Amino acid sequence: MAVLYQLAGLFFLLLVAYELFAIASVLFAIFKGKFCQQKSPIYIIAASNLLADFGMLTLHLVYFVPSLLFESYIFPKGINDNLTIFISSLFMFFWYQLSFSQILMAVNRLVVMCFSNVNVFTRRNTLIFAISTYSIAAVLAILSQYVLPCCRFSFDYFVFSYRYITIDGLMNYPNTFIDMPLNALSTTVCGCCYFSIVLWIFSINAKKGQGAAHSHETKLEIKYAKQFFIITIFYMNAWTSFRYLPVLIGGSNLYLYSFCSLNAMLSFGANGLVYYHTNSEIKKALNKRVSTTADSSSGKGESQKRNSNVTRDSDLPRANQTNLLIVQNIQVSDPESHKIVKYQKMFCPRDGPCNLVRPFVNFISRQMDKKWINYVLVRDPLERFISGFVHKCLRSSARGQNCYQCDDNITCLMENQYKSLKKISDTGIVPYLHTVEDSHFAPQNWNCELQAHYDDYKIFKYSHENIGAILESVFEDFANASVPVDVINDIRQQITGKKSYHATYDSEDVVKYRKMVQETPYLRELLVKMFYHDYVLFDYPLPELFIVLTSPALGGGHHDLPNPEPHVPQPLRHVEKDFFGRPQAPRITKDSHDHTGDDYASYVGAGVFVLLTVGAIALYTDVFGMNIKEGFLHAHHRPFTPAKETKSKPPPTEPESKPQPAAPQVKEEQPELAAAKVSAKEAPVVPLSKKADAVKQGHDKESTTTPIASSSGEPSIVEKIADAAKEEVRHVKELASEAVASVEAAVEKAAHKVDEALTLKSEELPDYIPYLLVGSGAAAYYASLTIRARDAEAKVLMIGSEPELPYNKPPLSKELWWYSDENARQTLTYKGLSGKMRDIYFESKGFYVPVNEIVKAKHGGVSLLKGVTVAKICPKEKKVVLEDGRSIRFGKCLLATGGQPKRLPVFEPVEKSDSVMYLKDVADYRRIDEACERGGTVSVVGGGFLGSELAYSIKRRYPKTRVVQIIQESGPLSGVLPNYLSAHTRGGLERSGVEVHTDSSIIAATKKSGEKLTLSLNDGRTISTDYVVVAVGSEPNVILASNDVHVDESLGGFLADAQLRVAPGIWCAGDSCAYDAGVLGRRRIEHWENAQITGRLAGENMTDGNRDFWFQSSYFTKVGPEMHINAVGDTDSKLNTVSIFADQEVGFPNKYHKGVVFYENGGKIVGCLLVNVFGAGLDIARRMIDEKRSVADAKELSKLFALWEQETSEEVKTEVKK
């Protein structure tokens, strides 16, 4: 027996040592070659599983094998020794981890392959999952071995295995409650997952017609699934043999136990061998390191057989391509012999037979020979296509027959080539056996059977600049294959010695046609359709397909448009992330969904939905008293039934009866009528249909026994019942009116509570809020939308100094004056561009979560604190202090404090009177509108956007009111418009009825009691006016500036970077933010769209977006019926301008009706102003600014704008006619 134990121990020792070496080698390859480099997180799962196997085998090596060799327990107390228990606990820990690993592997394959849109298994998430399996396994091992009352698992050399230490009469708790359920769970989950994967593979094959149509990535994922499935089979074999064989055969057989332990050890070690033999990446990594070690230890070593296969692009010049199709097998048996002739055969002549066909002969057999080195040279699809076009369509002597006879028409070529490739793609006919065009313009991924052998290639991304590095890499492989140096030099000379006639990289035609494709959306679209998979497979950036038109979701558009969904820049689908959350290349490319095929997941989802619906209906019926048989009457809608009912009595038939009246009667009633009313009230309520039947039956019965009316003229029974019914209807109407009144009161009370919730007492304020927005204007509102879109459970608090909900401010000087009714001052509504009435508010009250509930809100929300001013911000302490001393801590903060009107010192003596007004908020608008409605004279001081808009708007809404505009500059909008256009704008205002005084400044403003306000101008004139509206610009509200929150000295506003960050954890947006605007330098803009754009960008960066400012915001204004202005970029009138206007149109008696003004700085366009030009003009202008187009091309660039269209804005036509 002793010899048997020793032989078993020796055998197990050798087996475990070999398996440990195999697993250690695979782990070495994973951690050194793949863990930090592989794009797929599959190797994290593999490493997690192999580490558990390694731990299992290590326990066998350090404890189980020595106990067999020495025929005793190696610790003094045997199986009861604490160290033995600890080692057994480690065994159970690794066992449990292996169970969870099987589940993790199976779920990973199911999600990645069948639910590609669910991007759960990222690098970081997979690492978290793997660590979690170890944590849960540790908890279960402690429970199993130390906490449960009985029993525990232990190594036992006596039975050549391991067993449970049980106590008679007690349940085996670990086996019953942990081991068996966990093993069964892992087996069930793995079985379901792999069965679903098999069904998915069959469905894909059925759709594609054959399995070989899978993409390279799909095949790779299937390969991983096979590996995991084999490992799961080994695991199931181990635990089932250990659990059930002793039960089936008998537990007293020692050989049976030794077989179980042997089976377990083989299963643990087999995992490493599975990875090695089925994973070519791991095998290559190991072989490379083994060969490197051998070479370093033995010098040159034995000569090796190599074969290199480099595909070529016929468009590449000899100096920068592998015009070398290496089709001969390099056999170097003697390193000293120079077989020059044989090596020269590697280079096929240009017209040789191997030029097109021979590289593909017996391709598969060569691929299977792993001694070959295979190369693939790829190129940017656009560069490759243009090179082929120039060579084959412009320069070739056969160009008349090539290129579909399109000559130099690249559009013709691309259209025909797309049709040809589409036909090849649909029919499955292999290219290169058809036309010259197909052979030169087919996608690169069609070559070399990349789908099946992608991993077997070295792929080089060619460009003219990196050809030297590519060749050096190839020559290094030649040197490693012991190719003689002089042969390598000869090859280098043949490749780089002269320029091939194919070369096109320095051609003017290439530059010309490349630019044409890049700037033509239609051609770019065709290019991407043909070479999309080249872009994706070889990781080239996709070209921009279209000019993206401005929309509210992108930050442009009109403030009057309905509130859009927040624009959240989305990452590309199937983008993997590394451990630090940085995006990597796509993990797998999935095929488009075939809506005609069977979608089992949809069927299951539909079934679950139906069951949930039925359950919800049943629950609703039980909870709310709904009953189908009762006509779906809700409890609130059922007739009222008294708590104590009395039986119905027939009405008295004799006039002498004197029933008791229900209440004191003012007017005496007939006894029969009173009795009928009492009877009706006491009768139980029955459905109307039953009442009708009863009345009908009673009528039939009375018609045979009792006359309808007595001879004395007394009312009949029917009349009594009718009168009683009328009384009941009246009573019901009273109850209904009372209910309506109570509902209205409840609604009013709820609204009052909401208002109270938005202005809270000190003890009701939250102590901490994750996202704090100081300000409640457009910038803060759009920031809150983006924050909520990117962080679904974000809790956002806006603090606004105004008593209003967040609202659009542009209508205060525009739409509320132009398109509203006489009640606009109270309702704040106007007719929008859609033709429907709308108000100025972004959202209703119900959108905002009460401040005292925001912290406890389960799914977060946006809360608003109205009428409160922030007095101080402490960046280091991350808190704000309100004006009343209260403080709120924050996680991240946005400063969107806006601006405030500039005040003129000349009006200080009369500012306290009601005659001087400023326009900042809703209250100011109401004051100005009320003053203008009284008539008289209204003077607008200022010639900027706000002043000119107000002057025009007031005159448009109240034609009888005298409007005077006093401008210190030479004309309206002179800070933006060229002089001639400013003068034209003045003429339009004057034609509208506005009195315009230019080059005028107010030197004094006086008012005597009961008299009008007198304004004294610098030229000696005086203006007597009832009201003055001062609109001379605004200044940013930077009261929160401090040592840590700086102010831009030149622009004003908070000093921010390109990501709008002011300080750590603090951002800014809107009028009070000065930021880096890219090509236009630092800017601070006081326009609505800028507030929206910066608000969205700040919200994105507050949620870890890390994005620079990218969008040039625009603005628009209207200062006359013929002057609708849209502008983008830097439109400072101090810059030089180039203006292009369309010819005068019929019905518009001015020469500046429609045109574009280019603003230039350093010869480049930095701004564009559009006069009565609509459509996509702003997007075109943005593109010009971003691309720094030359102003010398202004005439040609103006053709991109809609200057010569016949259609004109209906609004402009209507106003001109007026």
Helices and strands as residue ranges (DSSP letters): H 2-29, I 30-34, H 42-59, I 60-64, H 65-70, G 78-80, H 82-114, H 123-142, I 143-147, E 152-156, G 157-159, E 161-165, H 173-173, I 174-179, H 180-208, G 211-213, H 216-249, H 254-278, H 280-298, E 307-310, G 318-320, H 340-344, G 353-355, G 358-360, H 363-368, E 372-379, H 381-389, I 390-395, G 403-405, H 410-427, H 436-441, G 444-449, H 450-453, G 454-456, E 457-462, H 467-480, H 485-496, H 508-519, H 521-537, G 552-554, E 575-577, E 583-586, H 600-624, G 628-630, G 635-637, H 671-682, H 688-705, H 717-758, G 762-764, E 768-774, H 778-790, E 795-799, G 810-812, H 815-818, H 824-827, E 829-831, E 837-839, G 845-847, G 851-853, E 861-865, E 870-874, E 879-882, E 887-895, E 899-901, G 905-910, E 916-918, H 922-933, E 937-941, H 945-957, E 962-966, H 979-991, E 995-997, E 1002-1007, E 1013-1017, E 1022-1025, E 1027-1030, E 1034-1036, E 1054-1055, E 1061-1063, E 1066-1068, G 1070-1072, E 1073-1076, G 1078-1080, E 1082-1083, H 1088-1102, E 1114-1118, E 1124-1129, E 1136-1141, E 1155-1161, E 1164-1171, H 1177-1186, G 1191-1193, H 1194-1197, G 1198-1200, H 1210-1217
